[in-house]
Amino acid sequence: SAVVPGKNRHSAPVRKWLDDVVIGLGFCPWASPADEADGIRVVTSKSTTSREVFEDLIQEARGLWAEFLPQSQAGQTNQTKGMAKTTLLVCPNVKAWNRDFRYFHSFYTW
């Protein structure tokens, strides 16, 4: 896997931004409840191309679904504490994205 879980020099600033800006200033009404339930994962991708990052996104989505599905099938609708509800994927190694935002923009708008 190209995804590195846990705190590191790339994920820590993103987590701080999430806490200070998104949650702290109330920009997203779902972020605070998800965070209080330990439901937000901030992970770093080691991928260097947009194709590889896409594969990382698929892997993260499958992981979220795998955690959710057993709860859903058991009829539980409330999130279990510690069960990831969303993932922020930090991608510091895609050089084109670091050089020019338009490359990143084309990745997420296609």
C-alpha positions in Angstrom: 0.0 0.0 0.0 1.2 3.5 -0.8 -0.8 5.0 2.1 0.9 5.8 5.4 -1.5 6.1 8.3 -0.7 8.1 11.4 0.9 11.4 12.1 3.9 12.5 10.1 5.4 15.7 8.7 2.8 15.8 5.9 -0.3 14.8 7.7 0.3 16.8 10.9 -0.2 20.2 9.2 -3.3 19.0 7.5 -4.7 17.7 10.7 -3.9 21.1 12.3 -5.7 22.9 9.5 -8.7 20.6 9.9 -8.8 21.3 13.7 -8.2 25.1 13.4 -10.0 26.0 10.3 -12.6 23.4 9.2 -13.7 22.4 12.7 -12.6 25.4 14.6 -14.4 27.9 12.4 -17.3 25.6 11.7 -16.9 25.4 7.9 -18.3 21.9 7.7 -21.2 20.9 10.0 -20.3 17.2 9.7 -16.7 17.5 10.6 -17.0 18.1 14.3 -19.3 15.2 15.1 -17.2 12.9 12.9 -14.0 14.1 14.7 -15.6 13.7 18.2 -16.3 10.0 17.2 -12.7 9.6 16.1 -14.1 9.2 12.6 -11.6 11.3 10.5 -8.5 9.6 9.2 -5.7 11.8 7.9 -3.2 9.7 5.9 -0.3 10.4 3.6 0.1 8.9 0.1 3.5 8.0 -1.0 2.3 8.0 -4.6 4.0 10.1 -7.2 1.4 10.1 -10.0 -2.3 11.0 -10.2 -3.0 7.4 -11.3 -1.3 6.0 -8.2 -3.2 8.6 -6.0 -6.5 7.4 -7.6 -5.6 3.9 -6.6 -5.0 5.1 -3.1 -8.4 6.8 -3.1 -10.0 3.6 -4.2 -8.2 1.7 -1.4 -9.4 4.2 1.2 -13.0 4.1 -0.1 -12.9 0.3 0.2 -11.6 0.5 3.7 -14.3 2.9 4.7 -16.9 0.7 3.1 -15.5 -2.4 4.8 -15.8 -0.7 8.2 -19.3 0.6 7.5 -20.9 -2.5 5.9 -20.9 -4.9 8.9 -22.5 -2.1 11.0 -25.1 -1.4 8.4 -26.0 -5.1 7.9 -26.4 -5.4 11.7 -29.0 -2.6 11.6 -26.8 -0.2 13.4 -27.1 3.3 12.1 -25.0 5.2 14.7 -21.3 5.4 14.1 -19.1 3.4 16.4 -16.4 5.5 18.1 -13.2 5.0 16.3 -14.8 3.8 13.1 -13.5 6.0 10.2 -16.2 8.0 8.5 -14.0 10.0 6.2 -10.4 10.2 5.0 -8.2 13.1 4.1 -5.6 11.8 1.8 -2.5 14.0 1.8 -0.5 13.8 -1.5 2.8 15.6 -1.1 4.8 13.6 -3.7 2.9 14.4 -6.9 5.4 16.9 -8.4 3.1 18.2 -11.0 0.6 19.2 -8.4 3.2 21.0 -6.3 4.4 22.9 -9.4 1.0 24.0 -10.8 -2.4 23.9 -9.2 -4.0 23.4 -12.6 -2.7 19.8 -12.7 -4.4 19.0 -9.4 -7.5 20.8 -10.5 -7.7 18.7 -13.6 -7.4 15.5 -11.4 -10.4 16.3 -9.3 -12.7 17.8 -11.9 -12.5 15.1 -14.6 
